[in-house]
Amino acid sequence: MGGGTPEGPSLAAGVFTTTPVAPTTAPLVDNVRPTAITGASPADVVALANARRLAGTRDLSTRLAGLAQRADEIDLLWMRYKAACNVEVAPNATQSREWFTVWEGGGTPVSGSVDCDSYYDELVRHGEALKSQVTSAEASAQSAGVEPGTIRSVFDNYRMGWSGWGRSSPPPRRR
């Protein structure tokens, strides 16, 4: 990659410095026109975009590995709630974790312990904290240009695949 010219940015020591650039009709690659980086070939721009996507995929995988451990802990809270409160759940092939059903309007106790409401509330509190971190990790991957299919694969790899991460919180149980 070459130095800067009056027509565009310069990539010196990995830092862009910008000067005005005339509009071009060259194709966009991750919102960057190859001619916007003076001295960079279209192949260089594609390589930079690919490196950014790869880094985004690695970051997503690292973050989800840690979040999956937290989800495993929520699995234990779910099993306690389900057993103590006699919760019946319909099988759902689109969920990687059974406790996701609470965010889909299910997971209502049939009968059980007086602790059911507090077990439920604890499950929701931990689930909401996890949900916030998962949606943040997904947004970071998207902004890095990670393809939707790759994001789904990483989520599925950690048993975190679910379309409901953006759902609102379930209501608290009535006491």
C-alpha positions in Angstrom: 0.0 0.0 0.0 1.4 3.4 -0.9 1.5 6.7 0.7 -1.1 9.4 0.7 -1.8 11.8 -2.1 -4.0 14.9 -2.3 -6.8 12.7 -3.6 -7.4 10.5 -0.6 -6.5 8.8 2.6 -3.1 7.5 3.5 -2.4 4.3 5.3 0.8 5.0 7.2 1.7 2.7 10.1 -1.9 1.4 10.1 -3.5 4.8 10.6 -5.7 6.5 8.0 -5.3 10.2 7.4 -8.1 11.7 5.3 -8.2 14.3 2.6 -11.1 15.0 0.3 -11.9 12.3 -2.2 -13.9 12.7 -5.4 -16.9 10.3 -5.7 -16.2 7.1 -7.6 -18.4 4.5 -9.2 -16.1 1.7 -8.1 -17.9 -1.1 -6.2 -18.1 -1.0 -2.5 -16.5 -3.6 -0.3 -17.6 -3.2 3.3 -18.5 0.4 2.5 -14.9 1.1 1.4 -14.2 1.9 -2.2 -10.9 0.5 -3.5 -10.0 3.9 -4.8 -10.5 5.6 -1.4 -7.3 4.0 -0.2 -4.7 5.5 -2.3 -2.2 2.9 -3.6 -4.4 0.0 -2.4 -5.5 -2.4 -5.0 -9.1 -3.8 -4.9 -7.5 -7.1 -3.7 -5.9 -5.2 -0.8 -9.2 -3.8 0.2 -10.9 -7.2 0.0 -8.0 -8.6 2.1 -8.6 -6.0 4.8 -12.3 -6.6 4.8 -11.7 -10.4 5.1 -9.2 -9.8 8.0 -11.8 -7.7 9.7 -14.5 -10.4 9.3 -12.1 -13.1 10.6 -11.2 -11.0 13.6 -14.9 -10.4 14.2 -15.6 -14.2 14.0 -12.8 -15.0 16.5 -14.1 -12.3 18.9 -17.6 -13.7 18.6 -16.5 -17.2 19.3 -14.4 -16.2 22.3 -17.2 -14.2 23.8 -19.8 -16.9 23.2 -17.6 -19.5 24.7 -17.7 -17.6 28.0 -21.4 -16.7 27.7 -22.2 -20.4 27.0 -20.7 -21.2 30.4 -23.1 -18.7 32.0 -25.9 -20.3 30.0 -24.9 -23.7 31.4 -25.4 -22.2 34.9 -28.8 -20.9 33.9 -29.6 -24.5 32.7 -29.1 -25.6 36.3 -31.5 -22.8 37.5 -34.0 -24.0 34.9 -33.8 -27.6 36.0 -34.3 -26.6 39.6 -37.3 -24.4 38.7 -38.8 -27.1 36.3 -38.5 -29.9 38.9 -39.7 -27.9 42.0 -42.6 -26.3 40.1 -43.7 -29.2 38.0 -43.2 -27.2 34.8 -44.3 -28.8 31.6 -42.6 -27.8 28.4 -43.5 -28.7 24.8 -40.5 -29.9 22.8 -39.2 -27.1 20.5 -36.5 -28.0 17.9 -35.6 -24.4 17.3 -34.3 -23.9 20.9 -30.9 -24.9 21.9 -31.7 -24.5 25.6 -35.0 -25.4 27.2 -35.2 -22.3 29.4 -35.6 -20.1 26.3 -39.3 -21.2 26.5 -39.8 -18.7 29.3 -39.2 -15.8 26.9 -41.6 -17.4 24.5 -44.5 -17.3 27.0 -44.0 -20.9 28.3 -42.5 -22.4 31.4 -45.6 -21.9 33.6 -45.7 -24.0 36.7 -48.5 -26.5 37.0 -48.0 -26.9 40.7 -45.2 -27.0 43.1 -43.1 -25.4 45.8 -43.8 -22.0 47.4 -40.4 -21.0 46.0 -41.6 -21.2 42.4 -41.9 -17.4 42.0 -38.5 -16.7 43.3 -36.9 -19.5 41.2 -38.6 -18.1 38.2 -37.5 -14.5 38.9 -33.9 -15.7 39.5 -34.0 -17.5 36.2 -35.3 -14.5 34.3 -32.8 -12.1 36.0 -29.8 -14.3 35.0 -31.3 -14.9 31.5 -31.8 -11.1 30.9 -28.2 -10.4 31.9 -27.0 -13.0 29.6 -29.3 -11.9 26.8 -27.9 -8.4 27.0 -24.3 -9.6 26.6 -25.2 -12.0 23.8 -27.0 -9.3 21.8 -23.9 -7.0 22.3 -21.6 -9.8 21.0 -23.8 -10.4 18.0 -23.9 -6.6 17.2 -20.1 -6.4 17.3 -19.8 -9.3 14.9 -22.3 -7.7 12.5 -20.4 -4.4 12.6 -17.2 -6.3 11.8 -18.9 -7.7 8.7 -19.3 -11.3 9.9 -21.8 -13.0 7.6 -25.2 -14.0 9.1 -24.6 -17.7 8.3 -21.3 -17.6 10.1 -22.8 -15.9 13.1 -25.5 -18.6 13.3 -22.9 -21.3 13.1 -20.9 -19.9 15.9 -24.1 -19.5 18.0 -25.1 -23.1 17.2 -21.6 -24.3 18.1 -22.1 -23.1 21.7 -25.8 -24.2 22.0 -26.7 -20.5 21.9 -28.8 -20.6 18.7 -32.1 -19.0 19.2 -34.1 -16.3 17.4 -35.4 -14.8 20.6 -32.3 -12.9 21.9 -34.0 -9.6 21.0 -37.3 -10.4 22.8 -38.5 -8.4 25.7 -38.2 -9.7 29.2 -41.0 -12.0 30.5 -43.2 -10.5 33.1 -42.5 -11.3 36.7 -44.6 -14.0 38.4 -47.5 -12.8 40.5 -47.0 -13.5 44.2 
